[in-house]
Amino acid sequence: MHLETVHPRVDTLTSLDTHPHHVGIGTNYIEHQAEATIEEPFVFPKIAAPTDSNEPVLAGTHGLLDYEVELGIVALNDITTDTGIPKHLGLVLSNDWTDRELLVNQIEVDNLTSGAGFTNAKSQPGFLSTGDLFVIPADWESYYKNLQLDLFVNGDLRQRATRPT
């Protein structure tokens, strides 16, 4: 006998529960690099607990709130210099929120890839909303390269990311 319980997608919570310390990658899509005129991605700390994708963000407390669709990578094992990137990684769709006013006020204009300003501008409460699906592809390197990420707001397409770097 097989019993199955079905829960509507809207009733599901964040697909993973992790600590609030993450590594953000700036300009991780070719479109991002073109916009910022930066040739290579860079990393910065992102300190925000994952939240449900339907949880509201208090836009009134931020000067200029921006959002981007992102593909979150979850290491299933420790990544070290000895082991390198593991064969299996988990993937989750996420929304990366940014307080652009804070970013502009703190960024190092002469050194955009320093990461300065990104941590504070991207680490506010609710700034890492995740989707309700957690995927572990058999071959993550082929899988993510074929994804198209779209962001819609009230039915209008706001972002399309197709070519990761």
TAWOSUL-V102642 format. One record per residue. N is the residue number from 1. RES is the residue in one letter. NEAR is the number of other C-alpha atoms within 12 Angstrom. Layout:
n:res:near
N:RES:NEAR
N:RES:NEAR
This chain:
n:res:near
1:M:3
2:H:4
3:L:5
4:E:6
5:T:6
6:V:9
7:H:10
8:P:9
9:R:15
10:V:15
11:D:14
12:T:20
13:L:22
14:T:27
15:S:26
16:L:31
17:D:20
18:T:18
19:H:15
20:P:23
21:H:19
22:H:25
23:V:24
24:G:32
25:I:29
26:G:37
27:T:30
28:N:29
29:Y:32
30:I:21
31:E:23
32:H:27
33:Q:23
34:A:16
35:E:13
36:A:20
37:T:16
38:I:22
39:E:19
40:E:22
41:P:25
42:F:25
43:V:20
44:F:25
45:P:23
46:K:32
47:I:26
48:A:30
49:A:25
50:P:37
51:T:32
52:D:29
53:S:30
54:N:21
55:E:20
56:P:16
57:V:25
58:L:16
59:A:19
60:G:10
61:T:14
62:H:24
63:G:17
64:L:19
65:L:25
66:D:24
67:Y:27
68:E:35
69:V:34
70:E:36
71:L:38
72:G:33
73:I:29
74:V:34
75:A:24
76:L:19
77:N:15
78:D:15
79:I:15
80:T:10
81:T:8
82:D:8
83:T:10
84:G:12
85:I:18
86:P:22
87:K:20
88:H:23
89:L:26
90:G:27
91:L:30
92:V:33
93:L:34
94:S:35
95:N:36
96:D:40
97:W:39
98:T:36
99:D:34
100:R:26
101:E:20
102:L:24
103:L:28
104:V:21
105:N:17
106:Q:22
107:I:22
108:E:15
109:V:15
110:D:11
111:N:15
112:L:26
113:T:25
114:S:22
115:G:29
116:A:26
117:G:28
118:F:36
119:T:31
120:N:29
121:A:36
122:K:42
123:S:32
124:Q:31
125:P:27
126:G:34
127:F:38
128:L:45
129:S:39
130:T:37
131:G:31
132:D:27
133:L:22
134:F:24
135:V:25
136:I:22
137:P:20
138:A:15
139:D:17
140:W:24
141:E:21
142:S:13
143:Y:19
144:Y:29
145:K:18
146:N:14
147:L:20
148:Q:19
149:L:26
150:D:22
151:L:23
152:F:15
153:V:14
154:N:7
155:G:9
156:D:10
157:L:14
158:R:16
159:Q:22
160:R:21
161:A:27
162:T:22
163:R:21
164:P:27
165:T:22
